[in-house]
Amino acid sequence: MTALARLYTRTGDRGQTQLAGGQRVAKCAQRLECLGAVDELSACIGLACALLREPPAFSDTARLAVSLGRIQDELSGLCADLAAPSRRKTRIAARHVTALERHIDAWTRRLPPLRAFIRPGGSPAAACLHLARTVCRRAERQVVLLAAQEPAAGSIVPYLNRLADALFVAARYATQLGGREDIPTSRRQDQRSGRR
């Protein structure tokens, strides 16, 4: 790993930044919107992990934090794919989507059936994961918009789509691990919004 003599370079002071391939783009470019949303997503997951990490090291809570930490590592790879659109070999592939599906299935087996819409919240870690889910959906929308304009790696959209589902289930699981229960939304509110 290369050590940086200093963090600031001043090269972005005019509103541009450099992609991995050397191409300079405006900081408001769609590809940068995608990178920013994924970075924000990883930060939200990191906050959840910080709230989940507690002894004993082999508890279900610690295992959930480890799984989420691996997802953060995958998001770093996803950012690398976004930052180097001309690279042929991508870091996020179909196997990563399948792994998320395995997480969803494993966590769902530990939860009671979902019978109503629930409020985002639960434990502090669960609230962070619900927030991460909404940021993930925004990142997904941004990448779909990018893909309509220029190349985007093939597995990024399926990965983000599945990750949003995984984060919803992880939030419910974190609520349970925190000794709390899902809070259903008001039935009256569901009827007002047309939901059943």
Backbone as ProteinMPNN parsed JSONL, in Angstrom:
{"seq_chain_A": "MTALARLYTRTGDRGQTQLAGGQRVAKCAQRLECLGAVDELSACIGLACALLREPPAFSDTARLAVSLGRIQDELSGLCADLAAPSRRKTRIAARHVTALERHIDAWTRRLPPLRAFIRPGGSPAAACLHLARTVCRRAERQVVLLAAQEPAAGSIVPYLNRLADALFVAARYATQLGGREDIPTSRRQDQRSGRR", "coords_chain_A": {"N_chain_A": [[0.85, -1.185, 0.0], [0.557, 2.192, -0.81], [1.929, 4.954, 0.876], [0.548, 8.079, 1.643], [1.928, 11.27, 1.376], [0.622, 13.603, 2.008], [-2.809, 14.422, 2.516], [-4.333, 16.224, 0.997], [-4.448, 17.441, -2.361], [-5.016, 19.501, -4.03], [-5.799, 19.304, -6.652], [-8.448, 19.098, -7.274], [-9.633, 21.499, -6.955], [-10.841, 23.063, -8.866], [-13.233, 21.943, -9.424], [-13.122, 19.472, -10.698], [-12.309, 15.962, -10.97], [-10.262, 12.98, -10.952], [-10.689, 9.935, -12.647], [-10.079, 6.363, -12.259], [-8.781, 5.509, -14.586], [-7.434, 7.723, -15.424], [-8.883, 9.672, -16.691], [-10.26, 12.917, -16.531], [-13.026, 14.298, -14.902], [-16.017, 16.257, -14.361], [-16.967, 17.098, -11.038], [-19.63, 16.924, -10.62], [-20.521, 15.047, -12.363], [-22.448, 12.278, -13.648], [-21.364, 9.729, -13.101], [-19.82, 10.298, -10.881], [-21.84, 10.991, -9.107], [-22.922, 8.478, -8.685], [-20.723, 7.164, -7.474], [-20.507, 8.718, -5.152], [-22.955, 8.164, -3.873], [-22.69, 5.421, -3.343], [-20.498, 5.473, -1.65], [-21.605, 6.879, 0.508], [-23.518, 5.002, 1.239], [-21.871, 2.874, 2.136], [-20.778, 4.129, 4.368], [-23.042, 4.394, 6.009], [-23.595, 1.689, 6.521], [-21.254, 1.108, 7.869], [-21.62, 2.581, 10.224], [-23.739, 1.143, 11.347], [-22.398, -1.285, 11.77], [-20.531, -0.476, 13.724], [-22.243, -0.057, 15.839], [-23.135, -2.619, 16.234], [-20.946, -4.194, 16.912], [-19.873, -5.981, 19.531], [-18.861, -7.709, 22.515], [-19.794, -11.182, 23.129], [-17.239, -12.281, 20.804], [-18.143, -14.191, 19.021], [-20.859, -14.07, 18.865], [-24.251, -13.915, 17.57], [-24.797, -11.301, 16.91], [-22.233, -10.186, 16.51], [-21.466, -11.748, 14.348], [-23.249, -10.863, 12.378], [-22.301, -8.252, 12.099], [-19.773, -8.798, 11.024], [-20.489, -9.936, 8.542], [-21.699, -7.711, 7.363], [-19.508, -6.037, 7.253], [-18.001, -7.338, 5.316], [-19.619, -6.866, 3.132], [-19.241, -4.117, 2.941], [-16.589, -4.163, 2.026], [-17.046, -5.288, -0.487], [-18.482, -3.229, -1.615], [-16.469, -1.375, -1.907], [-15.07, -2.582, -3.973], [-17.054, -2.38, -5.904], [-17.127, 0.378, -6.238], [-14.626, 0.69, -7.381], [-15.09, -0.56, -9.824], [-16.938, 1.231, -10.906], [-15.341, 3.49, -11.08], [-13.499, 2.856, -12.982], [-14.428, 2.515, -15.837], [-13.59, 1.371, -18.245], [-12.234, -0.926, -17.682], [-11.847, -4.36, -18.252], [-12.114, -6.683, -16.646], [-14.226, -7.084, -13.975], [-14.864, -6.315, -10.511], [-17.141, -6.878, -9.102], [-19.398, -9.435, -9.411], [-21.719, -11.937, -10.699], [-21.656, -13.904, -8.736], [-21.435, -12.516, -6.36], [-23.937, -11.385, -6.095], [-25.441, -13.703, -5.742], [-24.39, -14.509, -3.279], [-25.415, -12.519, -1.616], [-28.11, -13.204, -1.753], [-28.017, -15.6, -0.369], [-27.416, -14.658, 2.193], [-29.771, -13.184, 2.684], [-31.679, -15.273, 2.733], [-30.722, -16.816, 4.918], [-30.857, -15.009, 7.097], [-33.577, -14.425, 7.053], [-34.734, -16.839, 7.777], [-34.439, -16.815, 10.498], [-36.249, -15.051, 11.453], [-39.537, -13.87, 12.462], [-42.504, -14.293, 10.414], [-43.224, -11.67, 8.089], [-45.912, -9.61, 8.419], [-47.025, -7.178, 8.002], [-46.565, -3.745, 6.915], [-43.642, -2.151, 8.143], [-42.266, 0.224, 10.482], [-39.344, 2.076, 9.768], [-36.714, 1.598, 11.938], [-36.479, 0.309, 15.114], [-33.835, -1.199, 16.803], [-30.877, 0.864, 17.528], [-28.823, 0.085, 15.692], [-30.37, -1.23, 13.785], [-31.917, 0.899, 12.831], [-29.942, 2.346, 11.509], [-29.375, 0.536, 9.478], [-31.786, 0.486, 8.091], [-31.708, 3.091, 7.13], [-29.438, 2.82, 5.516], [-30.506, 1.103, 3.606], [-32.269, 2.794, 2.212], [-30.464, 4.616, 1.114], [-29.081, 2.858, -0.479], [-31.016, 2.225, -2.404], [-31.166, 4.7, -3.642], [-28.586, 4.874, -4.699], [-28.759, 2.754, -6.483], [-30.694, 3.784, -8.288], [-29.236, 5.917, -9.31], [-27.147, 4.575, -10.626], [-28.566, 3.172, -12.561], [-29.452, 5.32, -14.081], [-26.961, 6.25, -14.969], [-26.175, 4.029, -16.526], [-27.897, 4.267, -18.626], [-26.749, 6.248, -20.038], [-23.998, 5.817, -20.46], [-21.415, 3.223, -20.483], [-21.779, 0.828, -17.833], [-20.703, -1.442, -15.376], [-21.83, -4.834, -15.682], [-22.939, -6.32, -13.438], [-23.496, -4.539, -11.418], [-26.005, -3.185, -11.03], [-27.864, -5.384, -10.489], [-26.588, -6.245, -8.13], [-26.821, -4.025, -6.334], [-29.596, -3.873, -6.243], [-30.266, -6.323, -5.016], [-28.852, -5.973, -2.675], [-30.237, -3.92, -1.343], [-32.553, -5.294, -0.588], [-31.334, -7.162, 1.108], [-30.378, -5.497, 3.125], [-32.74, -4.59, 4.253], [-33.734, -6.956, 5.414], [-31.584, -7.496, 7.105], [-31.826, -5.319, 8.821], [-34.216, -5.911, 10.153], [-33.367, -8.247, 11.399], [-31.323, -7.235, 13.032], [-32.889, -5.718, 14.74], [-34.23, -7.742, 16.111], [-32.03, -9.037, 17.309], [-31.289, -7.039, 19.004], [-33.112, -7.313, 20.992], [-35.644, -6.357, 20.517], [-38.812, -5.678, 18.837], [-40.253, -5.647, 15.514], [-41.949, -2.687, 14.537], [-45.125, -2.301, 13.527], [-46.574, -0.276, 10.931], [-49.166, 2.167, 11.363], [-52.399, 0.861, 10.942], [-54.469, 2.444, 10.01], [-53.012, 4.469, 8.746], [-51.821, 2.972, 6.698], [-54.096, 2.339, 5.193], [-54.899, 4.89, 4.397], [-52.841, 5.531, 2.634], [-53.298, 3.805, 0.651], [-52.255, 1.285, 0.87], [-52.32, -2.21, 1.478]], "CA_chain_A": [[0.0, 0.0, 0.0], [1.329, 3.43, -0.914], [1.656, 5.944, 1.914], [0.375, 9.433, 1.11], [2.651, 12.281, 2.149], [-0.413, 14.49, 2.52], [-4.125, 14.038, 2.026], [-4.857, 17.158, -0.005], [-3.626, 17.577, -3.578], [-5.454, 20.747, -4.675], [-6.137, 19.083, -8.061], [-9.901, 19.177, -7.46], [-10.133, 22.822, -6.554], [-11.618, 23.687, -9.95], [-14.472, 21.207, -9.646], [-12.932, 18.239, -11.461], [-11.559, 14.898, -10.307], [-9.707, 12.017, -11.898], [-11.101, 8.543, -12.526], [-8.965, 5.425, -12.154], [-8.07, 5.42, -15.861], [-6.762, 8.98, -15.721], [-9.822, 10.637, -17.276], [-10.743, 13.939, -15.61], [-14.458, 14.564, -15.085], [-16.593, 17.208, -13.409], [-17.395, 16.454, -9.793], [-21.085, 16.737, -10.664], [-20.833, 14.058, -13.407], [-23.307, 11.2, -13.163], [-20.541, 8.656, -12.532], [-19.444, 10.741, -9.532], [-23.053, 10.862, -8.284], [-22.982, 7.058, -8.321], [-19.649, 6.892, -6.51], [-20.858, 9.368, -3.895], [-24.059, 7.438, -3.227], [-22.17, 4.149, -2.827], [-19.653, 5.837, -0.499], [-22.536, 7.183, 1.596], [-24.098, 3.721, 1.629], [-20.884, 2.159, 2.938], [-20.66, 4.817, 5.653], [-24.224, 4.021, 6.808], [-23.381, 0.31, 6.973], [-20.192, 1.175, 8.864], [-22.206, 3.03, 11.481], [-24.464, -0.005, 11.886], [-21.393, -2.235, 12.269], [-19.98, 0.06, 14.97], [-23.255, -0.266, 16.881], [-23.335, -4.055, 16.429], [-19.745, -4.872, 17.42], [-19.83, -6.075, 20.985], [-18.527, -9.079, 22.905], [-18.66, -12.008, 22.738], [-16.867, -12.152, 19.392], [-18.819, -15.188, 18.181], [-22.302, -13.945, 19.01], [-24.966, -13.65, 16.316], [-24.65, -9.879, 16.625], [-20.894, -9.99, 15.939], [-21.46, -12.38, 13.008], [-23.942, -9.945, 11.472], [-21.37, -7.151, 11.836], [-18.729, -9.304, 10.117], [-21.106, -10.054, 7.21], [-21.887, -6.363, 6.841], [-18.178, -5.538, 6.927], [-17.631, -7.911, 4.013], [-20.391, -6.124, 2.13], [-18.519, -2.853, 2.752], [-15.441, -4.455, 1.154], [-17.581, -5.462, -1.84], [-18.84, -1.896, -2.114], [-15.207, -0.764, -2.363], [-14.845, -3.141, -5.309], [-18.059, -1.806, -6.798], [-16.653, 1.732, -6.561], [-13.509, 0.539, -8.326], [-15.698, -0.838, -11.131], [-17.528, 2.477, -11.394], [-14.302, 4.483, -11.346], [-12.679, 2.414, -14.127], [-15.434, 1.919, -16.723], [-12.998, 0.665, -19.391], [-11.607, -2.168, -17.258], [-12.608, -5.526, -18.718], [-12.434, -7.57, -15.526], [-14.889, -6.34, -12.906], [-14.712, -6.893, -9.174], [-18.461, -7.35, -8.662], [-19.884, -10.403, -10.394], [-22.976, -12.61, -10.34], [-21.487, -14.679, -7.492], [-21.684, -11.63, -5.227], [-25.403, -11.284, -5.99], [-25.872, -14.983, -5.15], [-24.012, -14.497, -1.864], [-26.411, -11.691, -0.925], [-29.338, -13.993, -1.647], [-27.811, -16.555, 0.726], [-27.578, -13.891, 3.436], [-31.2, -12.898, 2.852], [-32.361, -16.512, 3.129], [-30.284, -17.224, 6.257], [-31.406, -14.091, 8.105], [-35.04, -14.542, 7.051], [-35.103, -18.048, 8.529], [-34.381, -16.535, 11.936], [-37.211, -13.992, 11.757], [-40.963, -14.19, 12.305], [-43.025, -13.832, 9.119], [-43.594, -10.256, 8.006], [-47.352, -9.59, 8.138], [-47.478, -5.791, 7.815], [-45.5, -2.776, 6.704], [-43.041, -1.784, 9.423], [-41.587, 1.505, 10.552], [-37.886, 2.015, 9.879], [-36.315, 1.904, 13.314], [-36.046, -0.85, 15.884], [-32.655, -0.855, 17.589], [-30.051, 1.859, 16.83], [-28.17, -0.526, 14.522], [-31.409, -1.486, 12.786], [-32.267, 2.18, 12.227], [-28.865, 2.65, 10.551], [-29.515, -0.361, 8.326], [-32.919, 0.991, 7.3], [-31.187, 4.258, 6.407], [-28.56, 2.286, 4.466], [-31.369, 0.564, 2.543], [-32.781, 3.889, 1.374], [-29.324, 5.133, 0.358], [-28.801, 1.843, -1.5], [-31.982, 2.398, -3.496], [-30.768, 5.896, -4.386], [-27.4, 4.494, -5.486], [-29.254, 1.929, -7.593], [-31.31, 4.675, -9.279], [-28.168, 6.691, -9.951], [-26.414, 3.699, -11.548], [-29.462, 2.925, -13.702], [-29.378, 6.532, -14.9], [-25.647, 6.229, -15.615], [-26.15, 2.964, -17.54], [-28.653, 4.742, -19.789], [-25.939, 7.261, -20.712], [-22.671, 5.3, -20.793], [-21.251, 1.868, -19.949], [-21.644, 0.533, -16.402], [-20.459, -2.889, -15.248], [-23.075, -5.597, -15.778], [-23.525, -6.857, -12.209], [-23.669, -3.517, -10.389], [-27.423, -2.945, -10.742], [-28.409, -6.508, -9.727], [-25.993, -6.276, -6.79], [-27.459, -3.003, -5.502], [-30.994, -4.265, -6.078], [-30.318, -7.379, -4.007], [-28.336, -5.452, -1.412], [-31.314, -3.193, -0.663], [-33.372, -6.319, 0.069], [-30.544, -7.735, 2.2], [-30.31, -4.53, 4.217], [-34.042, -4.596, 4.925], [-33.789, -8.148, 6.27], [-30.576, -7.301, 8.147], [-32.384, -4.376, 9.791], [-35.16, -6.674, 10.978], [-32.568, -9.17, 12.203], [-30.668, -6.427, 14.064], [-33.933, -5.379, 15.711], [-34.431, -8.936, 16.936], [-30.824, -9.245, 18.116], [-31.298, -5.994, 20.027], [-34.16, -7.611, 21.958], [-36.839, -5.564, 20.219], [-39.685, -6.225, 17.795], [-40.654, -4.732, 14.45], [-43.121, -1.874, 14.863], [-45.934, -2.14, 12.311], [-47.142, 1.049, 10.714], [-50.568, 2.252, 11.732], [-53.3, 0.311, 9.929], [-55.192, 3.579, 9.432], [-52.089, 5.136, 7.818], [-51.696, 2.095, 5.528], [-55.3, 2.462, 4.383], [-54.886, 6.203, 3.773], [-51.88, 5.582, 1.531], [-53.71, 2.833, -0.365], [-51.558, 0.011, 1.047], [-53.083, -3.261, 2.168]], "C_chain_A": [[0.89, 1.242, 0.0], [0.921, 4.389, 0.195], [1.559, 7.32, 1.261], [1.111, 10.425, 1.999], [1.667, 13.278, 2.754], [-1.728, 14.13, 1.85], [-4.605, 14.949, 0.901], [-3.875, 17.305, -1.166], [-3.9, 18.879, -4.317], [-5.876, 20.54, -6.138], [-7.64, 19.164, -8.319], [-10.495, 20.526, -7.161], [-10.956, 23.521, -7.63], [-12.844, 22.867, -10.327], [-14.342, 19.98, -10.525], [-12.175, 17.228, -10.606], [-11.128, 13.882, -11.351], [-10.218, 10.621, -11.61], [-9.87, 7.645, -12.55], [-8.154, 5.335, -13.452], [-7.353, 6.693, -16.26], [-7.669, 10.051, -16.298], [-10.289, 11.632, -16.209], [-12.21, 14.254, -15.935], [-14.907, 15.594, -14.059], [-17.089, 16.462, -12.173], [-18.908, 16.26, -9.719], [-21.488, 15.738, -11.746], [-21.64, 12.908, -12.812], [-22.511, 10.062, -12.534], [-20.108, 9.012, -11.1], [-20.633, 10.721, -8.584], [-23.199, 9.425, -7.798], [-21.957, 6.729, -7.249], [-19.971, 7.505, -5.147], [-21.949, 8.634, -3.144], [-23.573, 6.121, -2.634], [-21.269, 4.406, -1.619], [-20.528, 6.13, 0.717], [-23.175, 5.903, 2.135], [-23.138, 2.958, 2.535], [-20.718, 2.799, 4.312], [-21.837, 4.479, 6.571], [-24.074, 2.601, 7.359], [-22.293, 0.288, 8.048], [-20.703, 1.628, 10.219], [-22.98, 1.893, 12.139], [-23.493, -1.024, 12.48], [-20.817, -1.772, 13.599], [-20.952, -0.153, 16.124], [-23.455, -1.744, 17.195], [-22.147, -4.729, 17.101], [-19.714, -4.809, 18.946], [-19.437, -7.496, 21.348], [-19.805, -9.854, 23.197], [-18.451, -11.979, 21.216], [-17.638, -13.098, 18.49], [-20.331, -15.167, 18.361], [-22.937, -13.715, 17.645], [-24.831, -12.184, 15.916], [-23.3, -9.595, 15.967], [-20.818, -10.596, 14.54], [-22.155, -11.492, 11.989], [-23.018, -8.786, 11.114], [-20.277, -7.578, 10.867], [-19.279, -9.409, 8.695], [-21.276, -8.678, 6.571], [-20.544, -5.725, 6.486], [-17.684, -6.076, 5.596], [-18.378, -7.204, 2.885], [-19.741, -4.759, 1.89], [-17.31, -3.049, 1.837], [-15.895, -4.621, -0.296], [-17.975, -4.118, -2.442], [-17.599, -1.126, -2.555], [-14.865, -1.268, -3.756], [-15.817, -2.582, -6.325], [-17.659, -0.385, -7.2], [-15.493, 1.67, -7.555], [-14.038, 0.254, -9.722], [-16.295, 0.432, -11.736], [-16.463, 3.483, -11.814], [-13.424, 4.118, -12.537], [-13.582, 1.733, -15.143], [-14.839, 1.131, -17.892], [-12.335, -0.65, -18.997], [-12.461, -3.362, -17.653], [-13.034, -6.433, -17.565], [-13.018, -6.747, -14.384], [-14.73, -7.073, -11.574], [-16.037, -7.43, -8.631], [-19.053, -8.203, -9.773], [-21.171, -11.055, -9.883], [-22.852, -13.384, -9.029], [-21.72, -13.803, -6.259], [-23.184, -11.419, -5.007], [-25.955, -12.543, -5.328], [-25.548, -15.031, -3.664], [-24.98, -13.64, -1.05], [-27.715, -12.448, -0.747], [-29.217, -15.027, -0.527], [-27.949, -15.865, 2.084], [-29.06, -13.631, 3.712], [-31.931, -14.132, 3.364], [-32.005, -16.915, 4.555], [-30.872, -16.32, 7.333], [-32.92, -14.218, 8.196], [-35.495, -15.753, 7.855], [-35.142, -17.81, 10.028], [-35.449, -15.536, 12.389], [-38.645, -14.488, 11.695], [-41.448, -13.683, 10.953], [-43.426, -12.359, 9.187], [-45.051, -10.175, 7.577], [-47.889, -8.186, 7.892], [-46.281, -4.934, 7.42], [-44.945, -2.389, 8.068], [-42.382, -0.414, 9.329], [-40.08, 1.28, 10.509], [-37.49, 2.423, 11.296], [-35.853, 0.643, 14.0], [-34.912, -0.443, 16.805], [-31.856, 0.227, 16.866], [-29.364, 1.29, 15.591], [-29.178, -0.778, 13.416], [-31.811, -0.197, 12.083], [-31.212, 2.592, 11.194], [-28.984, 1.787, 9.307], [-30.715, 0.02, 7.472], [-32.492, 2.222, 6.503], [-30.285, 3.807, 5.256], [-29.376, 1.747, 3.301], [-31.871, 1.679, 1.631], [-31.662, 4.508, 0.54], [-28.962, 4.16, -0.765], [-29.757, 1.984, -2.678], [-31.649, 3.65, -4.311], [-29.55, 5.599, -5.252], [-27.811, 3.668, -6.697], [-29.868, 2.813, -8.68], [-30.251, 5.474, -10.034], [-27.406, 5.842, -10.963], [-27.271, 3.366, -12.763], [-29.438, 4.129, -14.645], [-28.043, 6.586, -15.645], [-25.619, 5.227, -16.757], [-26.941, 3.364, -18.785], [-27.834, 5.722, -20.625], [-24.602, 6.723, -21.22], [-22.482, 3.954, -20.13], [-21.143, 1.838, -18.425], [-21.538, -0.974, -16.28], [-21.763, -3.653, -15.06], [-23.72, -6.024, -14.484], [-23.81, -5.804, -11.148], [-25.14, -3.317, -10.037], [-28.054, -4.136, -10.017], [-27.867, -6.572, -8.298], [-26.678, -5.264, -5.878], [-28.925, -3.321, -5.242], [-31.122, -5.31, -4.973], [-29.83, -6.885, -2.655], [-29.412, -4.676, -0.646], [-32.237, -4.168, 0.064], [-32.639, -6.902, 1.278], [-30.492, -6.783, 3.39], [-31.631, -4.43, 4.967], [-34.127, -5.775, 5.887], [-32.781, -8.018, 7.41], [-31.075, -6.344, 9.225], [-33.376, -5.084, 10.721], [-34.403, -7.612, 11.923], [-31.859, -8.411, 13.337], [-31.655, -6.0, 15.138], [-34.141, -6.54, 16.67], [-33.23, -9.17, 17.852], [-30.71, -8.217, 19.227], [-32.392, -6.184, 21.06], [-35.435, -6.818, 21.747], [-37.656, -6.246, 19.132], [-39.938, -5.166, 16.731], [-41.883, -3.954, 14.91], [-43.939, -1.702, 13.59], [-46.422, -0.701, 12.18], [-48.614, 1.006, 11.091], [-51.442, 1.716, 10.602], [-54.069, 1.436, 9.236], [-54.311, 4.292, 8.406], [-51.919, 4.299, 6.549], [-52.904, 2.255, 4.609], [-55.354, 3.816, 3.679], [-53.976, 6.244, 2.574], [-52.208, 4.553, 0.461], [-53.022, 1.499, -0.241], [-52.43, -0.957, 1.8], [-52.124, -4.295, 2.724]], "O_chain_A": [[1.87, 1.31, 0.743], [-0.266, 4.615, 0.432], [2.39, 7.68, 0.427], [0.942, 10.425, 3.218], [1.856, 13.741, 3.879], [-1.745, 13.594, 0.742], [-5.225, 14.476, -0.052], [-2.658, 17.296, -0.987], [-3.093, 19.306, -5.143], [-6.271, 21.5, -6.8], [-8.061, 19.287, -9.47], [-11.715, 20.685, -7.118], [-11.688, 24.466, -7.337], [-13.427, 23.054, -11.395], [-15.342, 19.49, -11.05], [-11.493, 17.589, -9.647], [-11.578, 13.923, -12.496], [-10.189, 10.168, -10.466], [-8.76, 8.101, -12.824], [-6.946, 5.104, -13.401], [-6.729, 6.746, -17.319], [-7.277, 11.214, -16.387], [-10.669, 11.231, -15.11], [-12.575, 14.448, -17.095], [-14.266, 15.781, -13.025], [-17.57, 15.333, -12.266], [-19.408, 15.527, -8.866], [-22.678, 15.59, -12.026], [-21.528, 12.605, -11.624], [-22.941, 9.489, -11.533], [-20.039, 8.146, -10.227], [-20.469, 10.465, -7.391], [-23.555, 9.183, -6.645], [-22.276, 6.096, -6.243], [-19.735, 6.883, -4.111], [-21.884, 8.493, -1.923], [-23.996, 5.741, -1.542], [-21.282, 3.63, -0.664], [-20.229, 5.683, 1.824], [-23.348, 5.747, 3.344], [-23.541, 2.451, 3.583], [-20.539, 2.099, 5.308], [-21.652, 4.299, 7.774], [-24.387, 2.344, 8.522], [-22.393, -0.459, 9.021], [-20.269, 1.117, 11.251], [-22.89, 1.699, 13.351], [-23.734, -1.562, 13.561], [-20.632, -2.582, 14.508], [-20.534, -0.401, 17.255], [-23.894, -2.092, 18.292], [-22.32, -5.734, 17.79], [-19.554, -3.75, 19.552], [-19.661, -8.41, 20.555], [-20.827, -9.234, 23.491], [-19.373, -11.69, 20.454], [-17.773, -12.827, 17.297], [-21.008, -16.144, 18.041], [-22.253, -13.366, 16.683], [-24.76, -11.861, 14.73], [-23.227, -8.854, 14.987], [-20.184, -10.031, 13.649], [-21.696, -11.38, 10.852], [-22.956, -8.379, 9.954], [-19.893, -6.809, 9.986], [-18.607, -9.013, 7.743], [-21.026, -8.505, 5.378], [-20.453, -4.959, 5.526], [-17.029, -5.364, 4.834], [-17.823, -6.975, 1.811], [-19.695, -4.292, 0.752], [-17.033, -2.211, 0.979], [-15.225, -4.16, -1.22], [-17.817, -3.9, -3.643], [-17.67, -0.313, -3.477], [-14.428, -0.503, -4.616], [-15.451, -2.336, -7.474], [-17.827, 0.012, -8.354], [-15.396, 2.5, -8.459], [-13.5, 0.766, -10.703], [-16.17, 0.674, -12.936], [-16.645, 4.233, -12.774], [-12.687, 4.962, -13.049], [-13.522, 0.514, -15.305], [-15.531, 0.296, -18.474], [-11.915, -1.414, -19.866], [-13.668, -3.371, -17.412], [-14.175, -6.893, -17.516], [-12.377, -5.822, -13.886], [-14.495, -8.28, -11.528], [-16.048, -8.334, -7.796], [-19.193, -7.763, -10.914], [-21.642, -10.76, -8.784], [-23.828, -13.51, -8.29], [-22.158, -14.302, -5.223], [-23.64, -11.292, -3.871], [-26.827, -12.467, -4.463], [-26.343, -15.538, -2.873], [-25.327, -13.994, 0.077], [-28.357, -12.343, 0.298], [-30.188, -15.301, 0.179], [-28.531, -16.425, 3.013], [-29.539, -13.832, 4.828], [-32.708, -14.051, 4.315], [-32.881, -17.312, 5.323], [-31.334, -16.804, 8.366], [-33.488, -14.131, 9.284], [-36.52, -15.703, 8.535], [-35.817, -18.542, 10.752], [-35.539, -15.214, 13.573], [-38.944, -15.426, 10.957], [-40.87, -12.746, 10.401], [-43.903, -11.876, 10.214], [-45.395, -10.623, 6.483], [-49.075, -8.016, 7.605], [-45.131, -5.347, 7.57], [-45.693, -2.306, 9.042], [-41.997, 0.042, 8.253], [-39.586, 0.363, 11.165], [-37.896, 3.479, 11.782], [-34.935, -0.026, 13.524], [-35.018, 0.557, 17.515], [-32.124, 0.492, 15.694], [-29.327, 1.946, 14.55], [-28.879, -0.567, 12.24], [-32.023, -0.194, 10.87], [-31.548, 3.122, 10.135], [-28.723, 2.256, 8.199], [-30.666, -0.112, 6.249], [-32.868, 2.377, 5.342], [-30.361, 4.349, 4.153], [-28.993, 1.908, 2.142], [-31.893, 1.521, 0.41], [-31.883, 4.884, -0.611], [-28.586, 4.576, -1.861], [-29.339, 1.873, -3.83], [-31.827, 3.663, -5.529], [-29.487, 6.023, -6.406], [-27.286, 3.851, -7.796], [-29.595, 2.614, -9.864], [-30.357, 5.68, -11.243], [-27.054, 6.326, -12.039], [-26.757, 3.286, -13.878], [-29.408, 3.968, -15.865], [-28.006, 6.932, -16.826], [-25.104, 5.526, -17.834], [-26.682, 2.856, -19.876], [-28.173, 6.0, -21.775], [-24.13, 7.124, -22.284], [-23.297, 3.564, -19.294], [-20.509, 2.697, -17.811], [-22.213, -1.705, -17.005], [-22.678, -3.194, -14.377], [-24.947, -6.092, -14.417], [-24.317, -6.138, -10.077], [-25.487, -3.283, -8.857], [-28.729, -3.929, -9.008], [-28.598, -6.911, -7.367], [-27.075, -5.608, -4.764], [-29.436, -3.069, -4.151], [-31.982, -5.196, -4.1], [-30.323, -7.316, -1.613], [-29.483, -4.772, 0.58], [-32.655, -3.91, 1.192], [-33.235, -7.111, 2.335], [-30.556, -7.222, 4.539], [-31.645, -4.211, 6.178], [-34.541, -5.618, 7.036], [-33.078, -8.383, 8.547], [-30.783, -6.53, 10.407], [-33.364, -4.868, 11.933], [-34.757, -7.749, 13.095], [-31.804, -8.894, 14.468], [-31.302, -5.926, 16.315], [-34.219, -6.353, 17.884], [-33.397, -9.468, 19.035], [-30.109, -8.483, 20.268], [-32.591, -5.322, 21.916], [-36.216, -6.625, 22.679], [-37.243, -7.264, 18.576], [-39.854, -3.965, 16.989], [-42.751, -4.499, 15.591], [-43.494, -1.026, 12.662], [-46.651, -0.008, 13.171], [-49.227, -0.06, 11.132], [-51.248, 2.073, 9.44], [-54.294, 1.389, 8.027], [-54.781, 4.677, 7.336], [-51.876, 4.847, 5.447], [-52.755, 2.303, 3.388], [-55.787, 3.91, 2.53], [-54.285, 6.913, 1.588], [-51.484, 4.434, -0.528], [-53.16, 0.65, -1.122], [-53.2, -0.556, 2.673], [-52.555, -5.268, 3.343]]}, "name": "protein", "num_of_chains": 1, "seq": "MTALARLYTRTGDRGQTQLAGGQRVAKCAQRLECLGAVDELSACIGLACALLREPPAFSDTARLAVSLGRIQDELSGLCADLAAPSRRKTRIAARHVTALERHIDAWTRRLPPLRAFIRPGGSPAAACLHLARTVCRRAERQVVLLAAQEPAAGSIVPYLNRLADALFVAARYATQLGGREDIPTSRRQDQRSGRR"}
